[in-house]
């Protein structure tokens, strides 16, 4: 990671949003009605002013989430999270064993992540704090099918707030692609194992009210994951709100929605040259929203959902399952 950043800097490529632009984004996000900021991209804890920016966002009443691999979640950084007011930490845990985790992530760091989460929990209890809470995102792929339930149990033992499952995508630049030759995609001969794994997750979720809330995916969403890997999931079964509930701002200050970057330039403006409000309501943004509505390849990534809808359905299902 560090070598890549140094290489980009030597090539004259901007690797971070400058602080003044970042503060402009925060201020204009509040004015636009944004409720949460996600600090994501590379490893946010490497950024020197990350906690100053979080504190600035909190001064506007914005919720904050830092997406981190968890390796730099030291006691010092935990205390800085407390001081800045970080609400959530999003840590990816794609396996329950070091061997599988290393195969997926390329690094033997699961043990370090687990120990750092324990440090956070210890310091939260010591200081009687509720935040930051940890949300784990687990990507379902061929390599970890046998360990998905174990991931849930591991996260539960670590007092993590909830686990979110989402299927792997073959191409982050064009998430509409489906490819059985992609290393992470589940081959046909392993679809039976995928089905049994989904059954286990559904059974776990239905066992208790606590378990139901712990796995963030709805019952229906877990069922749709089967169809996703069988290339049978259709847009009629899942609406995408990627152009309405989230936008991405990269290090150069350009704004992106989730559309095929192989077919379109994808960005619809520069935050350094215009206001966030003008860009959000611009003709180009409207054009990309139309493309998103026309997408026929649901990816089941969390950024495409409207959490409020799933929560309403979840409330109804809990009443039936647990006789509330």
MOZINOR-V202328 format. One line per field, one symbol per residue. ss: DSSP state (a for helix, b for strand, c for the rest). psi: psi as a letter, one per 20 degrees, with the letter a starting at -180 (. if undefined). burial: 1 if it has 16 or more other ideal C-beta (glycine too) atoms within 10 Angstrom, else 0. A space follows every 50 residues. Layout:
ss: ???
psi: ???
burial: ???
//
This chain:
ss: caaaaaaaaaccccccccaaaaaaaaaaaaaacccbbbbccccaaaccca aaaaaaaaacccbbbbbbccccccaaaaaaaaaacccbbbbbcccccaaa aaaaaccccaaaaaaaaaaaaaaaaaacccccbbbbbbbbcaaaaaaaaa aaaaaaaccccbbbbbbccccccccccccccccccccaaaaaaaaaaaaa aaaaaaacaaaaaabcccaaaaaaaaaaacccccaaaccccaaaaccbbc cccbbbccccccccccbbbbcccccaaaaaccaaaaaaaaaaaacccccc caaaccaaaaaaaaaaaaaaaacc
psi: gghgghggghjjppiqpqgghghgggghgghijqhqppoqocohihphkg hhhghgghijjpqqppoqiihjmrhghghhggghkpgqpoppojriqhgg ghhgijqmjggggghhhhgggghghhjlqhqqqppppppprhhjgijghh gghghghjkqgrpppqqqqhohhniiqppiiphiqorhijhgggghghgg hggghihrhghghgohqrghghhhhghgijkjprhhioqpkhjhjqqpor hijqqqrnroiihrhhqkrohhirqhghghjrhgghghhhgghipjmpik qhiiqohhghhgghgghhhghjl.
burial: 00000000000000111000111111111100010011100111101001 10111111000111111111001000110111011111111111110001 10011000110111011001000100000001111111111111101100 11011101011111111111000111110001011100000001001100 10011000000101111110110111011000100001011110011110 00111111110000011110100001001100001001101100101111 111110000000010010000000
//
